[in-house]
Amino acid sequence: MALLHEWWVWMAAGIVLAIAEIFLPGYVFLGFALGAVFMGIVMAIGAPLAFAVATLPRILLLFALASLAAWLLLRRLFGFRNAGGKVFDEDINRN
């Protein structure tokens, strides 16, 4: 778990998740990728945000909150995929 305190681990995780997003449908991994990149930046800055990254539960909580915020922002920007279903007015079996 000591690797979660390293900035490059979070950046690498963000890159891997962004690549996974390319190959998989939906915007699921992109929010986590942005959350991981955010955590990489926070870990690289270090001293000003030391209170937020002092313990493993705080690190994971900050990652979860950043990922949730990124996911909600992406949903607002890109909208809901196939939100409106196709509506049929007539029965195709009726002559």
mmCIF file of the C-alpha atoms, coordinates in Angstrom:
data_MODEL
# 
_entry.id   MODEL 
# 
loop_
_atom_site.group_PDB 
_atom_site.id 
_atom_site.type_symbol 
_atom_site.label_atom_id 
_atom_site.label_alt_id 
_atom_site.label_comp_id 
_atom_site.label_asym_id 
_atom_site.label_entity_id 
_atom_site.label_seq_id 
_atom_site.pdbx_PDB_ins_code 
_atom_site.Cartn_x 
_atom_site.Cartn_y 
_atom_site.Cartn_z 
_atom_site.occupancy 
_atom_site.B_iso_or_equiv 
_atom_site.pdbx_formal_charge 
_atom_site.auth_seq_id 
_atom_site.auth_comp_id 
_atom_site.auth_asym_id 
_atom_site.auth_atom_id 
_atom_site.pdbx_PDB_model_num 
ATOM 1  C CA . MET A 1 1  ? 0.000   0.000  0.000   1.00 0.00 ? 1  MET A CA 1 
ATOM 2  C CA . ALA A 1 2  ? 3.002   2.291  0.168   1.00 0.00 ? 2  ALA A CA 1 
ATOM 3  C CA . LEU A 1 3  ? 2.831   2.680  -3.611  1.00 0.00 ? 3  LEU A CA 1 
ATOM 4  C CA . LEU A 1 4  ? -0.445  4.574  -3.298  1.00 0.00 ? 4  LEU A CA 1 
ATOM 5  C CA . HIS A 1 5  ? 1.558   7.441  -1.796  1.00 0.00 ? 5  HIS A CA 1 
ATOM 6  C CA . GLU A 1 6  ? 3.579   7.825  -5.019  1.00 0.00 ? 6  GLU A CA 1 
ATOM 7  C CA . TRP A 1 7  ? 2.398   10.326 -7.626  1.00 0.00 ? 7  TRP A CA 1 
ATOM 8  C CA . TRP A 1 8  ? 3.590   8.302  -10.610 1.00 0.00 ? 8  TRP A CA 1 
ATOM 9  C CA . VAL A 1 9  ? 1.457   5.310  -9.610  1.00 0.00 ? 9  VAL A CA 1 
ATOM 10 C CA . TRP A 1 10 ? -1.673  7.445  -9.799  1.00 0.00 ? 10 TRP A CA 1 
ATOM 11 C CA . MET A 1 11 ? -0.628  8.926  -13.156 1.00 0.00 ? 11 MET A CA 1 
ATOM 12 C CA . ALA A 1 12 ? 0.085   5.456  -14.553 1.00 0.00 ? 12 ALA A CA 1 
ATOM 13 C CA . ALA A 1 13 ? -3.297  4.244  -13.288 1.00 0.00 ? 13 ALA A CA 1 
ATOM 14 C CA . GLY A 1 14 ? -4.948  7.223  -14.973 1.00 0.00 ? 14 GLY A CA 1 
ATOM 15 C CA . ILE A 1 15 ? -3.269  6.393  -18.275 1.00 0.00 ? 15 ILE A CA 1 
ATOM 16 C CA . VAL A 1 16 ? -4.214  2.709  -18.042 1.00 0.00 ? 16 VAL A CA 1 
ATOM 17 C CA . LEU A 1 17 ? -7.830  3.585  -17.241 1.00 0.00 ? 17 LEU A CA 1 
ATOM 18 C CA . ALA A 1 18 ? -7.965  6.095  -20.106 1.00 0.00 ? 18 ALA A CA 1 
ATOM 19 C CA . ILE A 1 19 ? -6.672  3.432  -22.499 1.00 0.00 ? 19 ILE A CA 1 
ATOM 20 C CA . ALA A 1 20 ? -9.257  0.979  -21.157 1.00 0.00 ? 20 ALA A CA 1 
ATOM 21 C CA . GLU A 1 21 ? -11.934 3.584  -21.891 1.00 0.00 ? 21 GLU A CA 1 
ATOM 22 C CA . ILE A 1 22 ? -10.921 3.584  -25.545 1.00 0.00 ? 22 ILE A CA 1 
ATOM 23 C CA . PHE A 1 23 ? -11.554 -0.144 -25.886 1.00 0.00 ? 23 PHE A CA 1 
ATOM 24 C CA . LEU A 1 24 ? -14.709 -0.406 -23.768 1.00 0.00 ? 24 LEU A CA 1 
ATOM 25 C CA . PRO A 1 25 ? -18.055 1.305  -24.418 1.00 0.00 ? 25 PRO A CA 1 
ATOM 26 C CA . GLY A 1 26 ? -19.504 3.946  -22.151 1.00 0.00 ? 26 GLY A CA 1 
ATOM 27 C CA . TYR A 1 27 ? -17.892 6.589  -20.008 1.00 0.00 ? 27 TYR A CA 1 
ATOM 28 C CA . VAL A 1 28 ? -17.237 4.428  -16.961 1.00 0.00 ? 28 VAL A CA 1 
ATOM 29 C CA . PHE A 1 29 ? -13.452 4.355  -16.821 1.00 0.00 ? 29 PHE A CA 1 
ATOM 30 C CA . LEU A 1 30 ? -12.937 7.947  -17.931 1.00 0.00 ? 30 LEU A CA 1 
ATOM 31 C CA . GLY A 1 31 ? -14.195 9.316  -14.604 1.00 0.00 ? 31 GLY A CA 1 
ATOM 32 C CA . PHE A 1 32 ? -11.857 7.016  -12.716 1.00 0.00 ? 32 PHE A CA 1 
ATOM 33 C CA . ALA A 1 33 ? -9.000  8.013  -15.039 1.00 0.00 ? 33 ALA A CA 1 
ATOM 34 C CA . LEU A 1 34 ? -9.586  11.692 -14.320 1.00 0.00 ? 34 LEU A CA 1 
ATOM 35 C CA . GLY A 1 35 ? -9.799  10.923 -10.596 1.00 0.00 ? 35 GLY A CA 1 
ATOM 36 C CA . ALA A 1 36 ? -6.482  9.075  -10.749 1.00 0.00 ? 36 ALA A CA 1 
ATOM 37 C CA . VAL A 1 37 ? -4.808  11.927 -12.646 1.00 0.00 ? 37 VAL A CA 1 
ATOM 38 C CA . PHE A 1 38 ? -6.183  14.364 -10.060 1.00 0.00 ? 38 PHE A CA 1 
ATOM 39 C CA . MET A 1 39 ? -4.689  12.198 -7.302  1.00 0.00 ? 39 MET A CA 1 
ATOM 40 C CA . GLY A 1 40 ? -1.366  12.134 -9.148  1.00 0.00 ? 40 GLY A CA 1 
ATOM 41 C CA . ILE A 1 41 ? -1.349  15.921 -9.197  1.00 0.00 ? 41 ILE A CA 1 
ATOM 42 C CA . VAL A 1 42 ? -2.290  16.071 -5.507  1.00 0.00 ? 42 VAL A CA 1 
ATOM 43 C CA . MET A 1 43 ? 0.491   13.624 -4.618  1.00 0.00 ? 43 MET A CA 1 
ATOM 44 C CA . ALA A 1 44 ? 3.009   15.554 -6.726  1.00 0.00 ? 44 ALA A CA 1 
ATOM 45 C CA . ILE A 1 45 ? 2.113   18.855 -5.034  1.00 0.00 ? 45 ILE A CA 1 
ATOM 46 C CA . GLY A 1 46 ? 2.471   17.244 -1.636  1.00 0.00 ? 46 GLY A CA 1 
ATOM 47 C CA . ALA A 1 47 ? 2.965   19.804 1.124   1.00 0.00 ? 47 ALA A CA 1 
ATOM 48 C CA . PRO A 1 48 ? -0.068  22.097 0.641   1.00 0.00 ? 48 PRO A CA 1 
ATOM 49 C CA . LEU A 1 49 ? -2.431  19.129 0.623   1.00 0.00 ? 49 LEU A CA 1 
ATOM 50 C CA . ALA A 1 50 ? -0.603  16.976 3.171   1.00 0.00 ? 50 ALA A CA 1 
ATOM 51 C CA . PHE A 1 51 ? -3.660  16.803 5.446   1.00 0.00 ? 51 PHE A CA 1 
ATOM 52 C CA . ALA A 1 52 ? -5.677  15.146 2.664   1.00 0.00 ? 52 ALA A CA 1 
ATOM 53 C CA . VAL A 1 53 ? -3.139  12.466 1.783   1.00 0.00 ? 53 VAL A CA 1 
ATOM 54 C CA . ALA A 1 54 ? -1.798  11.568 5.205   1.00 0.00 ? 54 ALA A CA 1 
ATOM 55 C CA . THR A 1 55 ? -3.454  8.160  5.550   1.00 0.00 ? 55 THR A CA 1 
ATOM 56 C CA . LEU A 1 56 ? -4.646  5.482  3.146   1.00 0.00 ? 56 LEU A CA 1 
ATOM 57 C CA . PRO A 1 57 ? -8.377  5.932  3.930   1.00 0.00 ? 57 PRO A CA 1 
ATOM 58 C CA . ARG A 1 58 ? -8.091  9.657  3.194   1.00 0.00 ? 58 ARG A CA 1 
ATOM 59 C CA . ILE A 1 59 ? -6.289  8.949  -0.068  1.00 0.00 ? 59 ILE A CA 1 
ATOM 60 C CA . LEU A 1 60 ? -8.976  6.506  -1.178  1.00 0.00 ? 60 LEU A CA 1 
ATOM 61 C CA . LEU A 1 61 ? -11.758 8.859  -0.078  1.00 0.00 ? 61 LEU A CA 1 
ATOM 62 C CA . LEU A 1 62 ? -10.258 11.749 -2.035  1.00 0.00 ? 62 LEU A CA 1 
ATOM 63 C CA . PHE A 1 63 ? -9.861  9.489  -5.083  1.00 0.00 ? 63 PHE A CA 1 
ATOM 64 C CA . ALA A 1 64 ? -13.481 8.340  -4.794  1.00 0.00 ? 64 ALA A CA 1 
ATOM 65 C CA . LEU A 1 65 ? -14.777 11.903 -4.468  1.00 0.00 ? 65 LEU A CA 1 
ATOM 66 C CA . ALA A 1 66 ? -12.650 13.140 -7.374  1.00 0.00 ? 66 ALA A CA 1 
ATOM 67 C CA . SER A 1 67 ? -13.780 10.230 -9.548  1.00 0.00 ? 67 SER A CA 1 
ATOM 68 C CA . LEU A 1 68 ? -17.425 10.816 -8.668  1.00 0.00 ? 68 LEU A CA 1 
ATOM 69 C CA . ALA A 1 69 ? -17.138 14.525 -9.451  1.00 0.00 ? 69 ALA A CA 1 
ATOM 70 C CA . ALA A 1 70 ? -15.418 13.766 -12.769 1.00 0.00 ? 70 ALA A CA 1 
ATOM 71 C CA . TRP A 1 71 ? -18.030 11.149 -13.675 1.00 0.00 ? 71 TRP A CA 1 
ATOM 72 C CA . LEU A 1 72 ? -20.912 13.519 -12.888 1.00 0.00 ? 72 LEU A CA 1 
ATOM 73 C CA . LEU A 1 73 ? -19.255 16.274 -14.928 1.00 0.00 ? 73 LEU A CA 1 
ATOM 74 C CA . LEU A 1 74 ? -18.781 13.909 -17.866 1.00 0.00 ? 74 LEU A CA 1 
ATOM 75 C CA . ARG A 1 75 ? -22.423 12.804 -17.663 1.00 0.00 ? 75 ARG A CA 1 
ATOM 76 C CA . ARG A 1 76 ? -23.487 16.442 -17.784 1.00 0.00 ? 76 ARG A CA 1 
ATOM 77 C CA . LEU A 1 77 ? -21.190 17.204 -20.738 1.00 0.00 ? 77 LEU A CA 1 
ATOM 78 C CA . PHE A 1 78 ? -21.883 14.110 -22.841 1.00 0.00 ? 78 PHE A CA 1 
ATOM 79 C CA . GLY A 1 79 ? -25.428 13.404 -21.690 1.00 0.00 ? 79 GLY A CA 1 
ATOM 80 C CA . PHE A 1 80 ? -27.041 10.083 -21.073 1.00 0.00 ? 80 PHE A CA 1 
ATOM 81 C CA . ARG A 1 81 ? -26.380 7.441  -23.656 1.00 0.00 ? 81 ARG A CA 1 
ATOM 82 C CA . ASN A 1 82 ? -29.585 6.150  -25.257 1.00 0.00 ? 82 ASN A CA 1 
ATOM 83 C CA . ALA A 1 83 ? -31.677 7.942  -22.652 1.00 0.00 ? 83 ALA A CA 1 
ATOM 84 C CA . GLY A 1 84 ? -34.757 7.992  -24.835 1.00 0.00 ? 84 GLY A CA 1 
ATOM 85 C CA . GLY A 1 85 ? -35.991 4.625  -25.981 1.00 0.00 ? 85 GLY A CA 1 
ATOM 86 C CA . LYS A 1 86 ? -37.520 4.109  -29.390 1.00 0.00 ? 86 LYS A CA 1 
ATOM 87 C CA . VAL A 1 87 ? -41.302 4.427  -29.327 1.00 0.00 ? 87 VAL A CA 1 
ATOM 88 C CA . PHE A 1 88 ? -43.483 2.570  -31.808 1.00 0.00 ? 88 PHE A CA 1 
ATOM 89 C CA . ASP A 1 89 ? -46.871 4.085  -32.619 1.00 0.00 ? 89 ASP A CA 1 
ATOM 90 C CA . GLU A 1 90 ? -48.229 1.154  -34.592 1.00 0.00 ? 90 GLU A CA 1 
ATOM 91 C CA . ASP A 1 91 ? -48.147 -2.585 -34.170 1.00 0.00 ? 91 ASP A CA 1 
ATOM 92 C CA . ILE A 1 92 ? -46.108 -4.197 -36.949 1.00 0.00 ? 92 ILE A CA 1 
ATOM 93 C CA . ASN A 1 93 ? -48.325 -7.297 -36.853 1.00 0.00 ? 93 ASN A CA 1 
ATOM 94 C CA . ARG A 1 94 ? -51.519 -5.381 -37.600 1.00 0.00 ? 94 ARG A CA 1 
ATOM 95 C CA . ASN A 1 95 ? -52.626 -5.413 -41.259 1.00 0.00 ? 95 ASN A CA 1 
# 
